[in-house]
């Protein structure tokens, strides 16, 4: 089980966390352009999944990135299903 975890699950987890972080970074850069410059422009902030800092809502960067990655997967499945009909 140890080998399966490190060969299969860890790369998938890192991929999803990085996709979520990149999507969050792009979204907040879009908000910076459209509204005002109040969000971080540092890509390292959005992809620092090892940070244990908990924000005021009780989430770490990794929690937020994984949530966004799951949302992207769910919306992609919905779009594929809608276009397939």
C-alpha positions in Angstrom: 0.0 0.0 0.0 2.9 2.3 0.7 4.3 2.0 -2.8 0.8 2.6 -4.4 0.3 5.6 -2.3 3.6 7.2 -3.3 3.5 6.2 -6.9 -0.2 6.9 -7.7 -1.9 9.0 -5.1 0.8 11.6 -4.3 1.4 12.7 -8.0 -2.4 13.0 -8.5 -2.7 15.0 -5.3 0.1 17.3 -6.2 -1.3 17.8 -9.7 -4.8 18.7 -8.3 -3.3 21.1 -5.8 -1.2 22.8 -8.4 -4.2 23.1 -10.9 -6.3 24.6 -8.1 -3.6 27.0 -7.1 -3.0 28.2 -10.7 -6.8 28.6 -11.3 -7.1 30.7 -8.1 -4.1 32.8 -9.1 -5.6 33.5 -12.5 -9.0 34.3 -11.0 -7.5 36.8 -8.6 -5.3 38.4 -11.3 -8.5 38.9 -13.3 -10.2 40.5 -10.3 -7.1 42.8 -9.8 -7.4 44.0 -13.4 -11.2 44.4 -13.3 -11.8 45.8 -9.8 -8.8 47.0 -7.9 -5.3 45.9 -6.9 -6.1 44.3 -3.6 -5.2 40.6 -4.1 -1.8 39.1 -4.0 0.1 38.9 -7.3 2.6 36.4 -5.9 2.2 33.0 -7.6 4.1 31.3 -4.7 1.3 32.3 -2.3 -1.3 30.4 -4.3 0.8 27.3 -4.9 2.4 27.0 -1.4 0.6 23.8 -0.5 2.9 23.0 2.4 2.0 26.1 4.3 0.2 25.4 7.6 -1.1 28.9 8.0 -4.8 28.9 8.6 -6.8 31.9 7.4 -9.7 33.6 9.2 -12.1 31.1 7.7 -10.2 28.1 9.0 -8.7 26.9 5.7 -5.1 26.4 4.5 -3.8 27.1 1.0 -4.0 23.3 0.2 -7.6 23.1 1.4 -8.6 26.0 -0.9 -6.6 24.6 -3.8 -8.1 21.1 -3.5 -11.7 22.6 -3.3 -11.1 24.6 -6.5 -9.6 21.5 -8.2 -12.7 19.4 -7.3 -15.0 22.2 -8.5 -13.1 22.3 -11.8 -13.5 18.6 -12.2 -17.2 18.7 -11.4 -17.9 21.6 -13.8 -15.9 19.9 -16.5 -17.9 16.7 -16.1 -21.2 18.7 -16.3 -20.1 20.6 -19.4 -19.0 17.3 -21.1 -22.4 15.8 -20.2 -24.3 18.8 -21.5 -22.4 18.9 -24.8 -22.8 15.1 -25.3 -26.6 15.2 -25.5 
